[in-house]
């Protein structure tokens, strides 16, 4: 038997395994039928008649033989598995092997209550080594996808659900965690050719029948694959000459390069899809498919389920870190408070755990930090410095995070009871995805408007006036025109991709916030300022507020961010020395040291001693460790 097992060619292995398990299952069926026949003829009451004693003896021996028969079956299957190099199989074939053995172990549990330790042990190390190599190839593939990603929308239907993906269809409805004594997979699910709740040893069943190929996926919106008129759609450059051929396929088998049949091509360069469709990029769709394959591995081999879950989290972490590096790192490096301390710590840990040091020359098992594809333009003012790809990246990450949360009950059901709390703990990292919106869009608001030009005009303005003016300053008109141009360009981008309301609100909030910070910075540059000059500052800001509120009249009415900071800064000019000291102590974290010094320096009614005391207070506050750097 052992020599025959070694002679089975790889292309015949799966079919032979099915036939072997089917034949051994028929032995189990025959044994169960024999046991049942004797059990039915066993006397109901104790009897000393020789034929009754013999019947009870035979039944007892047959029951004792259940374990021995199952041990023999385990040995036969284990010997067959170890005789072949299953590490060279394609992923789908490998999963089928594990699934068949899993079904056999479930039948063994029904047959004699055995946990099938010998079979599990024979598969565990082979499966772990196989999956470790497979995961490495998936991570490398993910890096390749990210470095060739154009960050354009994949036109999925508004009704798109990840359970429509072939890789995730096996999940069905979410299962609750399995209870002690039930099967790890949930107990009520059908097994192979057995109906749910059916008789496991019915000879008419086919418990090892291979599952047929799933029907074609219906994910993509046909309306979105052709140009449309109006603001809902616009032509997009479809040149993909720089994209490797393997990335133009919708799906490629990672171990062999074989393309899967019966699946529509995911077009990443269509016009904007219908409003309400989820934000999906080619890479995020690929990650979702990998989620399904990893969870299938958890489903068929529980002994390594936790290791697979950790690898699955690495897929998400690498996507999250790539979006951060490509679109958010520039602003988070410039403004440390654009991300919470918790998010900064999490990103640093992801880099340390996943990514190799940039200057490292030693061989390393970690991944390279991905590089943004050169086809993605983040420098064009007309395109708002790559707002469209930024939106696709940030919102597809958010959608991916939402799907991870959706999968949490399934993941908990697939993990050992002692490891289920890890899912909820990891969701804390997943929830940080929403934070990347802020620095991603803040970069656009900071670069799209000519704040430096406005600041230069304010620096040349005179504030030592001796009469109250009725006309606001020229720089106000320049700043308002910049905001108008920003909104016009925003509407052009909205013709290419649908912009969620949250995105436009974040962009507008940052634009107005930075504008108000520009007012404060410009006012702090005044060398001399009279009460009439302060009145001019108030007039300028009031005119700005009035014009900006009209620009956003059609949208939700919200207070303009940081408006109060500008008004408080101008009004502080009129405070007495004691009042100003209290004001500085209370508001020192709202303004930079330079802005506070500029305020104190140009207040004409302070004497020299009072001014020096206030400047000393500002210096003392700036040296304090807890002082915010605005």
C-alpha positions as CSV (number, residue, x, y, z in Angstrom):
1,X,0.0,0.0,0.0
2,X,2.8,2.4,0.9
3,X,4.6,1.8,-2.4
4,X,1.3,2.4,-4.3
5,X,0.8,5.7,-2.5
6,X,4.2,6.9,-3.7
7,X,3.4,6.1,-7.3
8,X,0.3,8.3,-7.5
9,X,1.0,11.3,-9.8
10,X,0.2,14.8,-8.6
11,X,-2.5,15.3,-11.2
12,X,-4.3,12.2,-10.0
13,X,-3.8,12.8,-6.3
14,X,-7.1,14.6,-5.6
15,X,-9.2,12.1,-7.4
16,X,-7.4,9.2,-5.7
17,X,-7.9,10.9,-2.3
18,X,-11.7,11.2,-3.0
19,X,-11.9,7.6,-4.0
20,X,-9.9,6.4,-1.0
21,X,-12.0,8.3,1.5
22,X,-15.2,7.2,-0.2
23,X,-14.1,3.5,0.0
24,X,-13.1,3.9,3.6
25,X,-16.3,5.6,4.4
26,X,-18.2,2.7,2.9
27,X,-16.3,0.4,5.2
28,X,-17.5,2.6,8.1
29,X,-21.1,2.4,6.7
30,X,-20.8,-1.4,6.5
31,X,-19.5,-1.6,10.1
32,X,-22.2,0.7,11.3
33,X,-24.9,-1.4,9.5
34,X,-23.4,-4.6,11.1
35,X,-23.4,-2.9,14.6
36,X,-27.0,-1.7,14.1
37,X,-28.1,-5.2,13.0
38,X,-26.7,-6.8,16.2
39,X,-27.9,-4.0,18.4
40,X,-31.5,-4.5,17.1
41,X,-31.3,-8.2,18.1
42,X,-29.7,-7.6,21.5
43,X,-32.1,-8.7,24.3
44,X,-33.8,-5.8,26.0
45,X,-33.5,-7.4,29.5
46,X,-30.7,-9.2,31.2
47,X,-30.9,-12.9,30.3
48,X,-28.7,-15.9,31.2
49,X,-29.6,-17.8,28.1
50,X,-26.5,-18.7,26.1
51,X,-27.8,-17.1,22.8
52,X,-28.5,-13.8,24.6
53,X,-25.2,-13.8,26.3
54,X,-23.5,-14.4,23.0
55,X,-25.5,-11.5,21.4
56,X,-24.5,-9.1,24.1
57,X,-20.9,-10.2,23.8
58,X,-20.8,-9.7,20.0
59,X,-22.4,-6.2,20.3
60,X,-19.9,-5.2,22.9
61,X,-17.0,-6.4,20.9
62,X,-18.3,-4.5,17.8
63,X,-18.6,-1.3,19.8
64,X,-15.1,-1.7,21.1
65,X,-13.9,-2.2,17.5
66,X,-15.1,1.2,16.4
67,X,-11.9,2.9,17.7
68,X,-9.7,0.2,16.1
69,X,-11.4,0.5,12.7
70,X,-11.1,4.3,12.8
71,X,-7.4,4.1,13.8
72,X,-6.8,1.9,10.7
73,X,-8.6,4.4,8.5
74,X,-6.6,7.3,9.9
75,X,-3.3,5.4,9.2
76,X,-4.3,4.6,5.6
77,X,-5.2,8.3,4.9
78,X,-2.2,9.7,6.7
79,X,0.1,7.3,4.8
80,X,-1.4,8.5,1.5
81,X,-1.1,12.2,2.4
82,X,2.5,11.9,3.6
83,X,3.5,10.0,0.4
84,X,2.9,13.1,-1.8
85,X,4.3,16.5,-1.8
86,X,1.1,18.5,-1.3
87,X,3.2,21.7,-0.7
88,X,3.5,22.0,-4.5
89,X,-0.3,22.2,-5.0
90,X,-2.2,25.2,-6.1
91,X,-4.1,26.9,-3.3
92,X,-7.5,25.8,-4.5
93,X,-6.3,22.2,-4.8
94,X,-4.7,22.4,-1.3
95,X,-7.9,23.7,0.2
96,X,-9.9,20.9,-1.5
97,X,-7.5,18.3,0.1
98,X,-7.9,19.9,3.5
99,X,-11.7,20.1,3.0
100,X,-11.9,16.4,2.1
101,X,-9.8,15.4,5.2
102,X,-11.9,17.7,7.3
103,X,-15.1,15.9,6.2
104,X,-13.5,12.5,7.0
105,X,-12.6,13.7,10.5
106,X,-16.1,14.9,11.0
107,X,-17.4,11.5,10.0
108,X,-14.8,10.0,12.4
109,X,-16.3,12.1,15.2
110,X,-19.7,10.7,14.4
111,X,-18.3,7.1,14.0
112,X,-16.6,6.8,17.3
113,X,-16.2,10.2,18.9
114,X,-12.5,10.4,18.0
115,X,-10.8,13.9,17.6
116,X,-8.6,12.4,14.8
117,X,-5.4,13.6,16.4
118,X,-3.2,11.5,14.0
119,X,-4.8,13.0,10.9
120,X,-4.7,16.5,12.3
121,X,-1.0,16.2,13.3
122,X,-0.1,14.9,9.8
123,X,-1.6,18.0,8.2
124,X,-0.7,20.7,10.7
125,X,3.0,21.1,9.9
126,X,2.5,20.6,6.2
127,X,-0.3,23.2,6.2
128,X,1.5,25.7,8.3
129,X,4.6,25.6,6.0
130,X,2.4,25.7,2.9
131,X,0.5,28.7,4.2
132,X,3.6,30.5,5.4
133,X,5.0,30.4,1.8
134,X,1.6,31.2,0.4
135,X,1.2,34.3,2.7
136,X,4.6,35.6,1.6
137,X,3.6,35.3,-2.0
138,X,0.3,37.1,-1.3
139,X,2.2,40.0,0.5
140,X,4.6,40.3,-2.4
141,X,1.6,40.3,-4.8
142,X,-0.1,43.0,-2.7
143,X,3.0,45.2,-2.9
144,X,3.0,44.8,-6.7
145,X,-0.7,45.7,-6.9
146,X,-0.1,48.8,-4.7
147,X,2.9,49.9,-6.7
148,X,0.9,49.6,-10.0
149,X,-2.4,50.9,-8.6
150,X,-3.8,54.0,-10.4
151,X,-6.4,54.6,-7.6
152,X,-9.4,54.7,-9.9
153,X,-12.8,53.4,-8.9
154,X,-13.8,49.8,-9.8
155,X,-17.5,50.2,-10.9
156,X,-19.2,47.8,-8.6
157,X,-23.0,47.9,-8.3
158,X,-24.7,49.9,-5.4
159,X,-25.9,46.5,-4.1
160,X,-22.4,45.1,-4.0
161,X,-21.8,42.7,-1.0
162,X,-18.5,40.9,-0.3
163,X,-20.5,37.7,0.2
164,X,-21.0,37.9,-3.6
165,X,-17.3,37.2,-4.1
166,X,-16.6,33.5,-4.9
167,X,-14.0,33.3,-2.2
168,X,-16.5,34.4,0.5
169,X,-19.7,32.7,-0.6
170,X,-18.9,29.7,1.7
171,X,-19.6,31.9,4.7
172,X,-23.3,32.5,4.2
173,X,-24.9,34.1,7.2
174,X,-22.7,35.0,10.1
175,X,-22.3,32.2,12.6
176,X,-22.1,32.6,16.4
177,X,-19.1,31.1,18.2
178,X,-19.3,27.3,18.4
179,X,-20.2,25.9,21.7
180,X,-18.3,23.1,23.5
181,X,-19.2,19.8,22.1
182,X,-20.3,21.0,18.7
183,X,-18.2,20.9,15.6
184,X,-15.9,23.9,15.1
185,X,-17.7,24.9,12.0
186,X,-21.1,25.4,13.5
187,X,-22.8,22.0,13.5
188,X,-25.8,22.6,11.3
189,X,-24.0,23.2,8.0
190,X,-24.2,20.5,5.4
191,X,-21.0,18.4,4.9
192,X,-20.1,17.4,1.4
193,X,-22.9,15.3,-0.1
194,X,-24.7,15.0,3.3
195,X,-27.7,17.2,3.9
196,X,-27.7,19.3,7.1
197,X,-28.8,17.1,9.9
198,X,-28.8,14.0,7.6
199,X,-27.6,10.5,8.4
200,X,-23.8,10.4,8.2
201,X,-23.6,6.7,7.2
202,X,-26.4,6.6,4.6
203,X,-24.8,4.6,1.7
204,X,-26.7,6.6,-0.9
205,X,-24.8,9.8,0.0
206,X,-21.6,11.1,-1.5
207,X,-19.9,12.9,1.4
208,X,-16.6,13.5,-0.5
209,X,-18.1,14.8,-3.8
210,X,-16.1,17.8,-5.0
211,X,-18.1,21.0,-5.0
212,X,-19.0,22.4,-8.5
213,X,-17.5,25.6,-9.8
214,X,-19.5,28.6,-8.5
215,X,-21.6,30.5,-11.0
216,X,-20.3,33.7,-12.6
217,X,-20.0,36.8,-10.3
218,X,-22.3,39.7,-11.0
219,X,-20.5,42.6,-9.3
220,X,-20.0,45.3,-11.8
221,X,-22.3,48.1,-12.9
222,X,-22.7,48.0,-16.7
223,X,-23.9,51.6,-16.7
224,X,-20.6,52.7,-15.4
225,X,-18.5,51.1,-18.1
226,X,-19.5,53.7,-20.8
227,X,-19.3,57.5,-20.8
228,X,-22.3,59.3,-19.4
229,X,-23.4,62.9,-19.6
230,X,-23.6,65.4,-16.8
231,X,-21.9,65.5,-13.4
232,X,-22.4,61.8,-12.7
233,X,-19.7,60.7,-15.2
234,X,-16.7,61.8,-17.2
235,X,-14.1,60.3,-19.4
236,X,-10.9,59.1,-17.8
237,X,-7.6,58.3,-19.4
238,X,-7.6,54.6,-20.1
239,X,-3.9,54.1,-21.1
240,X,-2.6,51.1,-19.2
241,X,0.6,50.5,-21.2
242,X,2.8,50.7,-18.1
243,X,0.8,48.1,-16.2
244,X,2.1,44.5,-16.2
245,X,0.0,42.0,-18.0
246,X,-0.6,39.9,-14.9
247,X,-2.2,42.9,-13.1
248,X,-4.6,43.5,-16.0
249,X,-6.3,40.1,-15.2
250,X,-9.1,40.2,-12.7
251,X,-7.6,37.4,-10.7
252,X,-4.4,35.3,-11.0
253,X,-3.6,32.2,-9.0
254,X,-0.7,33.3,-6.8
255,X,1.0,29.9,-6.9
256,X,0.8,29.0,-10.5
257,X,-0.3,32.1,-12.5
258,X,-3.4,30.3,-13.8
259,X,-6.3,32.7,-14.5
260,X,-9.6,31.7,-12.9
261,X,-12.5,31.2,-15.3
262,X,-16.0,32.6,-15.0
263,X,-15.2,36.0,-13.7
264,X,-15.7,39.4,-15.3
265,X,-12.8,41.7,-15.6
266,X,-12.7,44.4,-13.0
267,X,-12.3,47.6,-15.0
268,X,-10.4,50.2,-13.0
269,X,-10.6,53.0,-15.5
270,X,-14.3,53.6,-16.1
271,X,-16.3,56.7,-15.6
272,X,-17.6,57.4,-12.1
273,X,-20.0,54.8,-11.0
274,X,-23.5,55.3,-9.8
275,X,-23.9,57.3,-6.7
276,X,-24.2,55.1,-3.6
277,X,-21.8,52.5,-4.9
278,X,-19.1,51.6,-2.4
279,X,-15.5,52.9,-3.0
280,X,-13.5,49.9,-4.3
281,X,-10.1,50.0,-5.9
282,X,-8.5,47.1,-7.8
283,X,-6.2,46.4,-4.9
284,X,-8.8,46.5,-2.2
285,X,-10.9,44.1,-4.2
286,X,-8.0,41.8,-4.4
287,X,-7.5,42.1,-0.6
288,X,-11.1,41.1,-0.1
289,X,-10.7,38.0,-2.2
290,X,-7.6,37.1,-0.2
291,X,-9.7,37.6,3.0
292,X,-12.0,34.9,1.7
293,X,-9.2,32.5,0.9
294,X,-7.6,33.0,4.3
295,X,-10.9,32.4,6.1
296,X,-11.4,29.2,4.0
297,X,-8.1,28.0,5.3
298,X,-9.2,28.8,8.9
299,X,-12.4,26.9,8.2
300,X,-10.9,23.7,6.9
301,X,-7.9,23.5,9.4
302,X,-8.6,24.9,12.8
303,X,-5.2,24.0,14.2
304,X,-3.6,26.9,12.4
305,X,-6.6,29.2,12.4
306,X,-5.1,31.8,14.7
307,X,-1.8,31.9,12.7
308,X,-3.9,32.5,9.5
309,X,-5.9,35.3,11.3
310,X,-2.6,37.1,12.2
311,X,-1.5,36.9,8.5
312,X,-4.9,38.2,7.4
313,X,-4.5,41.2,9.6
314,X,-1.1,41.8,8.0
315,X,-2.9,42.2,4.6
316,X,-5.1,44.9,6.0
317,X,-2.2,46.6,7.8
318,X,-0.1,46.7,4.7
319,X,-2.9,48.3,2.7
320,X,-3.5,50.8,5.5
321,X,0.2,51.7,5.7
322,X,0.4,52.1,1.9
323,X,-2.4,54.6,1.9
324,X,-0.8,56.5,4.7
325,X,2.6,56.6,3.0
326,X,1.2,57.6,-0.4
327,X,-1.3,60.2,0.6
328,X,-1.2,61.2,4.3
329,X,2.4,61.0,5.5
330,X,3.4,64.3,4.0
331,X,0.9,66.2,6.2
332,X,1.3,64.1,9.3
333,X,5.1,64.8,9.2
334,X,4.4,68.5,8.8
335,X,1.7,68.7,11.5
336,X,2.1,66.1,14.2
337,X,-1.4,66.8,15.5
338,X,-3.1,65.8,12.2
339,X,-3.2,62.3,13.6
340,X,-3.9,61.1,17.2
341,X,-1.1,59.7,19.3
342,X,-2.9,56.4,19.2
343,X,-2.9,56.4,15.4
344,X,0.8,57.5,15.2
345,X,1.7,54.6,17.5
346,X,-0.2,52.1,15.5
347,X,1.4,53.2,12.3
348,X,4.8,53.1,13.8
349,X,4.2,49.5,15.0
350,X,2.9,48.4,11.6
351,X,6.1,49.7,10.0
352,X,8.3,48.0,12.6
353,X,6.4,44.7,12.3
354,X,6.0,44.6,8.5
355,X,8.5,46.8,6.7
356,X,12.2,46.5,6.5
357,X,14.5,49.4,7.3
358,X,15.2,51.5,4.2
359,X,19.0,51.3,4.4
360,X,19.2,47.7,5.5
361,X,21.6,45.5,3.5
362,X,21.0,42.3,5.4
363,X,18.5,39.7,4.1
364,X,15.1,40.3,5.7
365,X,11.8,38.5,5.7
366,X,9.9,41.8,6.0
367,X,8.3,43.8,3.2
368,X,9.6,46.8,1.4
369,X,7.7,50.0,1.9
370,X,5.6,50.3,-1.3
371,X,6.1,53.2,-3.7
372,X,3.4,55.2,-5.4
373,X,2.9,54.5,-9.1
374,X,4.3,57.3,-11.3
375,X,1.0,57.4,-13.2
376,X,-0.6,58.9,-10.1
377,X,-0.3,62.7,-10.4
378,X,-0.3,64.5,-7.0
379,X,1.2,67.8,-8.3
380,X,-1.4,69.3,-10.6
381,X,-3.2,72.3,-9.2
382,X,-6.0,71.9,-11.7
383,X,-6.7,68.4,-10.4
384,X,-6.4,69.6,-6.8
385,X,-3.1,67.8,-6.3
386,X,-4.5,64.3,-7.0
387,X,-7.8,64.7,-5.0
388,X,-9.5,61.9,-7.1
389,X,-6.9,59.2,-6.3
390,X,-6.7,60.5,-2.7
391,X,-10.5,60.0,-2.3
392,X,-10.4,56.5,-3.9
393,X,-7.5,55.5,-1.6
394,X,-8.9,56.9,1.7
395,X,-12.5,55.8,1.0
396,X,-11.6,52.3,-0.2
397,X,-9.5,51.9,3.0
398,X,-12.6,52.9,5.0
399,X,-14.8,50.4,3.0
400,X,-12.2,47.7,3.6
401,X,-12.2,48.5,7.3
402,X,-16.0,48.2,7.4
403,X,-15.8,44.8,5.7
404,X,-13.4,43.6,8.3
405,X,-15.8,44.6,11.0
406,X,-18.6,42.8,9.1
407,X,-16.4,39.7,9.0
408,X,-15.7,39.8,12.8
409,X,-18.5,37.4,13.8
410,X,-17.3,34.9,11.2
411,X,-13.7,35.2,12.4
412,X,-14.7,34.7,16.0
413,X,-16.6,31.5,15.0
414,X,-13.5,30.1,13.2
415,X,-11.0,30.8,16.0
416,X,-10.4,28.7,19.1
417,X,-12.4,30.0,22.1
418,X,-9.3,31.3,23.9
419,X,-8.3,33.4,20.9
420,X,-11.6,35.1,20.0
421,X,-10.9,38.2,22.0
422,X,-8.1,39.0,19.6
423,X,-10.6,39.9,16.9
424,X,-12.2,42.7,19.0
425,X,-8.7,43.9,20.0
426,X,-7.6,44.1,16.4
427,X,-10.7,46.0,15.4
428,X,-9.2,48.9,17.4
429,X,-6.5,49.1,14.8
430,X,-9.0,48.8,12.0
431,X,-11.0,51.7,13.4
432,X,-8.0,54.0,12.9
433,X,-8.6,53.9,9.1
434,X,-11.1,56.8,9.4
435,X,-8.4,59.0,10.9
436,X,-6.3,58.9,7.7
437,X,-9.0,61.0,6.0
438,X,-7.9,64.1,7.9
439,X,-4.2,64.3,6.8
440,X,-5.0,63.0,3.3
441,X,-7.5,65.7,2.6
442,X,-5.7,68.4,4.6
443,X,-2.8,68.2,2.2
444,X,-5.1,69.2,-0.7
445,X,-6.6,72.1,1.3
446,X,-3.2,73.3,2.3
447,X,-1.7,73.2,-1.3
448,X,-4.7,74.2,-3.4
449,X,-5.1,77.7,-2.0
450,X,-2.5,80.5,-2.2
451,X,-2.2,81.2,1.5
452,X,1.4,82.4,1.1
453,X,0.4,85.0,-1.5
454,X,-2.3,86.3,0.9
455,X,0.2,86.4,3.8
456,X,2.6,88.4,1.6
457,X,-0.1,90.9,0.9
458,X,-1.0,91.2,4.6
459,X,2.7,91.7,5.5
460,X,2.7,94.8,3.2
461,X,-0.6,96.2,4.7
462,X,-0.5,99.2,7.0
463,X,-2.1,98.9,10.4
464,X,-0.9,102.2,11.9
465,X,-3.9,104.0,10.6
466,X,-5.3,107.2,12.1
467,X,-8.8,107.0,10.6
468,X,-11.4,104.3,10.4
469,X,-11.8,103.0,6.9
470,X,-15.1,101.9,5.3
471,X,-13.5,99.6,2.7
472,X,-11.9,96.2,3.5
473,X,-8.4,95.4,2.4
474,X,-7.4,93.9,-1.0
475,X,-6.0,90.7,0.4
476,X,-9.5,89.7,1.5
477,X,-10.7,89.6,-2.1
478,X,-7.7,87.6,-3.1
479,X,-8.3,85.0,-0.4
480,X,-12.1,84.7,-1.3
481,X,-11.2,84.3,-5.0
482,X,-8.8,81.5,-4.0
483,X,-11.6,79.7,-2.2
484,X,-14.0,80.2,-5.1
485,X,-11.5,78.7,-7.4
486,X,-11.1,75.8,-5.0
487,X,-14.8,75.1,-5.0
488,X,-14.9,75.3,-8.8
489,X,-12.1,72.7,-9.1
490,X,-13.8,70.6,-6.5
491,X,-16.9,70.5,-8.7
492,X,-14.8,69.4,-11.6
493,X,-13.3,66.5,-9.6
494,X,-16.9,65.6,-8.6
495,X,-17.6,65.0,-12.3
496,X,-15.0,62.3,-12.3
497,X,-15.8,60.5,-9.1
498,X,-18.6,60.8,-6.6
499,X,-17.4,62.8,-3.6
500,X,-19.1,61.8,-0.3
501,X,-20.5,64.7,1.7
502,X,-18.1,63.9,4.5
503,X,-15.2,64.4,2.1
504,X,-16.3,67.8,0.9
505,X,-17.0,68.9,4.4
506,X,-13.5,67.9,5.6
507,X,-11.9,69.7,2.6
508,X,-13.9,72.8,3.2
509,X,-13.3,72.7,7.0
510,X,-9.5,72.5,6.4
511,X,-9.5,75.2,3.8
512,X,-11.4,77.7,6.0
513,X,-9.4,76.7,9.1
514,X,-6.1,77.3,7.3
515,X,-7.5,80.6,6.0
516,X,-8.3,81.7,9.6
517,X,-4.8,80.7,10.7
518,X,-3.5,82.8,7.8
519,X,-5.4,85.8,9.2
520,X,-3.8,85.3,12.7
521,X,-0.4,84.9,11.2
522,X,-0.8,88.0,9.0
523,X,-2.1,90.1,11.9
524,X,0.8,89.0,14.1
525,X,3.3,90.4,11.6
526,X,2.2,94.0,12.2
527,X,5.1,96.1,13.5
528,X,2.9,99.0,14.6
529,X,-0.9,99.0,15.1
530,X,-3.3,101.7,16.2
531,X,-6.9,101.2,17.4
532,X,-8.0,102.2,13.9
533,X,-5.7,99.5,12.5
534,X,-7.4,97.0,14.8
535,X,-10.8,98.2,13.5
536,X,-9.5,97.6,10.0
537,X,-8.6,94.0,11.0
538,X,-12.1,93.4,12.3
539,X,-13.6,94.8,9.2
540,X,-11.4,92.6,7.0
541,X,-12.3,89.5,8.9
542,X,-16.0,90.3,9.0
543,X,-16.1,90.8,5.2
544,X,-14.3,87.5,4.8
545,X,-16.8,85.7,7.0
546,X,-19.7,87.2,5.2
547,X,-18.4,86.2,1.7
548,X,-17.4,82.7,2.7
549,X,-20.8,82.0,4.3
550,X,-22.4,83.0,1.0
551,X,-20.1,80.5,-0.8
552,X,-21.4,77.7,1.3
553,X,-25.1,78.8,1.5
554,X,-26.3,75.7,-0.4
555,X,-24.6,73.3,2.0
556,X,-25.2,72.5,5.7
557,X,-24.8,75.5,7.8
558,X,-22.0,75.0,10.3
559,X,-19.9,77.4,12.3
560,X,-16.7,78.4,10.4
561,X,-13.8,76.6,12.0
562,X,-11.4,78.8,14.1
563,X,-13.4,81.9,13.4
564,X,-13.5,82.6,17.2
565,X,-9.7,82.4,17.3
566,X,-9.3,85.3,14.9
567,X,-11.9,87.4,16.7
568,X,-10.4,86.7,20.1
569,X,-6.9,87.6,18.7
570,X,-8.1,91.0,17.4
571,X,-10.1,91.8,20.6
572,X,-7.1,91.0,22.8
573,X,-5.5,94.3,21.6
574,X,-7.9,96.2,23.7
575,X,-7.2,94.3,27.0
576,X,-5.4,95.8,30.0
577,X,-2.0,94.4,31.1
578,X,-3.6,92.3,33.8
579,X,-6.4,91.1,31.5
580,X,-3.9,90.3,28.8
581,X,-1.8,88.2,31.2
582,X,-4.8,86.1,32.1
583,X,-5.8,85.8,28.5
584,X,-2.3,84.6,27.5
585,X,-2.4,82.0,30.3
586,X,-5.8,80.7,29.1
587,X,-5.2,80.8,25.4
588,X,-1.5,80.0,25.1
589,X,-2.2,76.6,23.4
590,X,-4.3,78.2,20.7
591,X,-1.6,80.4,19.2
592,X,2.1,80.0,18.4
593,X,4.8,81.8,20.4
594,X,5.5,84.0,17.4
595,X,1.8,85.1,17.2
596,X,1.6,85.9,21.0
597,X,4.9,87.9,20.8
598,X,3.6,89.8,17.8
599,X,0.4,90.7,19.6
600,X,2.2,92.0,22.8
601,X,4.8,93.9,20.7
602,X,2.3,96.0,18.7
603,X,0.0,97.0,21.6
604,X,0.6,100.7,22.0
605,X,-1.0,101.2,25.5
606,X,1.5,98.9,27.3
607,X,4.4,100.4,29.0
608,X,7.9,99.0,28.6
609,X,7.9,97.1,32.0
610,X,4.5,95.5,31.3
611,X,5.5,94.5,27.8
612,X,8.7,92.9,29.1
613,X,6.8,91.0,31.8
614,X,4.3,89.6,29.2
615,X,7.1,88.6,26.8
616,X,8.8,86.8,29.7
617,X,5.6,85.0,30.5
618,X,5.2,83.9,26.8
619,X,8.8,82.6,26.8
620,X,8.2,80.7,30.0
621,X,5.1,79.1,28.5
622,X,6.8,78.2,25.3
623,X,9.5,76.3,27.2
624,X,7.0,74.2,29.1
625,X,6.9,70.6,27.9
626,X,3.1,70.5,27.7
627,X,2.9,73.6,25.4
628,X,1.1,72.8,22.1
629,X,2.9,73.8,18.9
630,X,0.3,75.5,16.7
